[in-house]
């Protein structure tokens, strides 16, 4: 599913003294199959943007009673926004947003805190039941098969955890179970807000391996929202930087982090490998690598072999 946003603008509490512009004329395309990273400091608009992608935040034109803004005398209205996710037009109130949400799953930050059911099986099955057509609810066998597949996909054993309380799982198992509850509908697009938040380095690596596994076998497109530059550099094929509600850059991480001074000026950091490359460059040693740790080691060894 290709994602196309053009001239997307959103204001919280519009028309009140507390109005705050969160998105300002955002234009961004995310191609199907990408492992896409969205960067930005707090308040940059990145989370607001991804919440538009499955209709958690809906455009005025898609509301039940859409309001059309009329131009005042001498005023030129901005271009109408475009927001398409695959075949879904998110500017149209006739769009089936329930069907959209089956195709676009969002895992929020600290998803383990959103577990609630008596058993892991019931928790994972909740989304499947919620999105099912009321006239054709899945059978018990279909639910069990889907839950089993989702738990297996995130590296959990159905036999070991299905009947357990989700609150009896370890921290890592809870996060995996929460992700299973989102992918159980087999979404084509999986969005994760700070997927490695609160994890130690080993936990971050495990989550990264899990997301790549899901990207290869389960969800065609994976989008991660993060402020962790190393996470973006190590995992993403393409990235976008948000600043003050606008898209500042859309580049592969290797190209993005060449703009180190600009990123640092925006209050963002750069990956550790990028810092090392900058320091070596300042000393006259140029290292060309993909900004992953493995790539850096290989480039340094190759450089040493040339010496």
C-alpha positions in Angstrom: 0.0 0.0 0.0 1.5 3.3 -1.1 1.0 6.2 1.2 0.6 9.7 -0.3 0.1 12.8 1.7 -0.1 16.3 0.1 -0.8 19.6 1.7 -1.8 17.9 5.0 -2.5 20.4 7.8 -3.9 19.8 11.2 -4.6 22.1 14.2 -5.5 20.9 17.6 -8.3 22.8 19.4 -8.9 24.8 16.2 -11.0 27.9 16.7 -10.1 28.1 20.4 -7.5 30.2 22.4 -5.7 26.9 22.8 -5.2 26.2 19.1 -1.9 24.6 18.2 -0.8 23.9 14.6 0.6 20.3 14.6 0.9 19.7 10.9 1.6 22.5 8.4 1.3 21.7 4.7 2.9 18.2 5.0 3.7 16.5 1.7 5.2 13.0 2.0 5.1 9.7 0.1 6.0 6.4 1.6 6.4 3.6 -0.9 5.1 0.1 -0.4 7.8 -2.2 1.0 9.8 0.5 2.8 11.1 0.1 6.3 10.5 3.8 7.0 11.7 6.0 9.9 10.1 9.2 11.0 12.2 11.5 13.2 11.6 14.6 15.1 11.8 16.1 18.5 8.7 16.3 20.8 6.0 18.4 19.3 7.4 18.1 15.7 4.2 16.6 14.4 5.5 13.1 13.7 2.9 11.2 15.9 0.1 13.4 14.7 1.0 12.5 11.1 1.0 8.7 11.6 -2.4 8.9 13.5 -3.8 10.3 10.3 -2.8 7.2 8.4 -5.4 4.9 9.8 -8.0 7.5 10.6 -7.4 7.9 14.3 -7.3 11.6 13.4 -9.7 12.3 10.5 -9.7 15.2 8.1 -12.6 17.6 8.2 -13.8 16.4 4.7 -14.1 12.8 6.0 -16.3 13.7 8.9 -20.0 12.8 8.9 -21.0 16.4 8.5 -18.0 17.9 6.7 -17.4 21.6 7.1 -16.3 23.5 4.0 -14.2 26.6 4.6 -15.1 29.5 2.4 -12.6 32.1 1.3 -13.0 35.6 2.7 -12.8 38.5 0.3 -9.3 38.7 -1.2 -8.2 35.4 0.5 -6.8 32.5 -1.4 -7.5 29.2 0.3 -4.7 26.7 0.5 -4.7 23.6 -1.8 -7.1 20.8 -0.7 -5.2 18.1 1.2 -4.6 14.7 -0.4 -4.3 11.6 1.8 -4.3 8.1 0.3 -3.3 4.8 1.7 -3.4 2.2 -1.0 -6.9 2.2 -2.4 -8.3 4.2 0.6 -9.0 8.0 0.1 -8.9 9.4 3.7 -10.3 12.7 2.6 -13.6 11.0 1.6 -16.3 10.5 4.3 -17.5 7.4 2.3 -14.3 5.6 3.0 -14.6 2.4 5.0 -12.4 3.4 7.9 -12.9 0.0 9.6 -11.5 -1.8 6.6 -8.6 0.7 6.6 -7.7 0.0 10.2 -7.5 -3.7 9.4 -4.9 -2.8 6.8 -3.0 -0.2 8.8 -2.0 -1.2 12.4 -0.6 1.1 15.0 1.4 0.1 18.0 1.7 2.9 20.5 4.5 3.6 22.8 4.8 1.2 25.7 2.0 -1.1 24.2 2.3 -3.5 27.1 0.6 -1.0 29.2 -2.5 -1.4 27.1 -3.0 -5.1 27.7 -6.3 -5.6 29.5 -7.9 -9.0 28.9 -8.0 -12.0 31.3 -5.8 -14.1 29.0 -3.2 -13.4 26.3 -5.4 -15.3 23.8 -8.4 -13.0 24.5 -6.2 -9.9 24.4 -4.7 -10.8 21.0 -8.2 -11.8 19.6 -9.8 -8.5 20.6 -8.8 -6.6 17.5 -9.8 -9.4 15.2 -13.3 -9.5 16.7 -13.6 -5.7 16.7 -12.8 -5.3 13.0 -14.9 -8.3 11.9 -18.2 -7.7 10.1 -21.0 -7.9 12.6 -22.9 -10.2 10.2 -20.0 -12.6 9.8 -18.0 -12.9 13.0 -15.1 -15.4 12.8 -15.6 -18.8 14.3 -13.8 -20.0 17.4 -11.5 -22.1 15.2 -10.7 -19.1 13.0 -9.9 -17.0 16.0 -7.7 -19.6 17.5 -5.8 -20.1 14.3 -5.3 -16.3 13.8 -4.1 -15.8 17.4 -1.8 -18.8 17.1 -0.2 -17.4 13.9 0.1 -13.9 15.4 1.8 -15.1 18.6 4.1 -17.4 16.6 5.0 -14.4 14.3 6.2 -12.4 17.4 8.2 -15.3 18.8 5.8 -16.5 21.5 4.5 -20.1 22.0 0.8 -20.3 21.8 0.8 -23.4 24.1 2.9 -21.6 26.7 1.2 -18.2 26.9 -2.3 -18.3 25.4 -4.1 -19.1 28.6 -1.9 -17.0 30.8 -2.8 -13.6 32.2 -0.9 -11.0 30.1 0.1 -9.5 33.4 2.0 -12.7 34.3 4.3 -12.3 31.3 7.8 -10.9 31.4 8.3 -7.3 30.1 9.6 -8.5 26.7 6.8 -11.0 26.4 4.2 -8.3 27.2 5.5 -6.1 24.4 5.5 -9.0 21.9 1.9 -10.0 22.9 0.8 -6.4 22.5 2.3 -6.3 19.0 0.6 -9.6 18.2 -2.7 -8.0 19.1 -2.1 -5.5 16.3 -0.8 -7.8 13.6 -3.5 -10.4 14.2 -5.6 -8.7 11.4 -2.6 -9.1 9.0 -2.1 -5.4 8.3 -0.2 -4.4 5.2 1.2 -1.4 7.0 2.6 -1.6 10.5 3.3 1.7 12.4 5.2 1.7 15.7 5.6 4.7 17.9 9.0 4.4 19.7 9.1 0.6 19.5 12.3 0.3 21.6 11.3 2.8 24.3 12.4 1.8 27.8 14.5 -1.2 26.6 18.1 -2.0 27.3 20.5 -2.5 24.3 19.8 -6.2 24.2 16.0 -5.6 24.2 16.4 -3.0 21.4 18.2 -5.5 19.3 15.5 -8.1 19.9 12.8 -5.7 18.9 14.7 -4.7 15.8 15.1 -8.4 14.8 11.4 -8.9 15.4 10.4 -6.0 13.3 12.6 -7.1 10.4 11.1 -10.6 10.6 7.6 -9.1 10.5 8.6 -6.9 7.6 9.8 -9.9 5.6 7.0 -12.3 6.4 3.9 -10.4 7.7 3.6 -6.6 6.9 4.7 -5.2 3.6 5.6 -1.8 5.0 6.9 -0.9 8.5 7.0 2.6 9.8 8.8 3.5 13.0 8.5 6.8 14.8 11.6 7.5 16.8 14.0 10.0 18.2 16.7 7.3 18.4 19.1 8.1 15.6 20.9 4.8 15.9 17.6 2.9 15.6 16.9 4.7 12.3 20.4 4.3 10.9 20.6 0.6 11.8 17.1 -0.4 10.5 15.5 2.0 8.0 15.7 2.1 4.2 14.2 5.7 4.1 13.6 8.4 6.6 11.7 11.7 7.1 12.5 14.4 9.6 9.7 16.6 11.0 10.2 20.0 12.4 7.5 22.4 13.6 4.8 20.4 11.8 6.7 20.4 8.5 8.8 17.8 6.6 12.4 19.0 6.6 14.1 16.1 4.9 13.1 12.8 3.1 16.3 10.8 2.6 17.9 7.4 3.1 19.6 7.4 6.6 23.0 7.3 5.0 22.3 10.6 3.1 20.2 12.1 6.0 23.0 12.0 8.5 25.4 13.9 6.2 23.3 16.9 7.3 24.6 16.5 10.8 25.0 20.2 11.5 21.4 20.9 10.5 20.1 18.0 12.6 22.0 19.1 15.6 20.7 22.6 15.1 17.1 21.2 15.2 17.8 19.7 18.6 18.3 16.2 17.3 21.2 13.9 17.7 23.1 11.9 15.1 24.1 8.2 15.3 27.2 7.1 17.2 28.7 5.9 13.9 28.1 9.2 12.2 29.8 11.0 15.2 32.8 8.7 14.8 33.0 9.3 11.1 32.8 13.1 11.7 35.6 12.9 14.2 37.8 10.8 11.9 37.1 13.1 9.0 38.2 16.1 11.1 41.5 14.3 11.5 41.8 13.6 7.8 40.6 10.0 7.8 37.5 9.5 5.6 35.4 6.5 6.3 32.6 5.7 3.9 30.0 3.3 5.4 26.2 2.8 5.7 26.2 4.1 9.3 25.5 0.7 10.8 27.9 -0.6 13.4 28.8 -3.6 11.2 29.3 -1.4 8.2 31.6 0.9 10.1 33.7 -2.0 11.4 34.0 -3.4 7.8 34.9 0.0 6.4 37.6 0.6 9.0 39.1 -2.8 8.5 39.1 -2.2 4.7 40.7 1.2 5.2 43.4 -0.4 7.4 44.0 -3.0 4.8 44.7 -0.2 2.3 47.2 1.5 4.6 
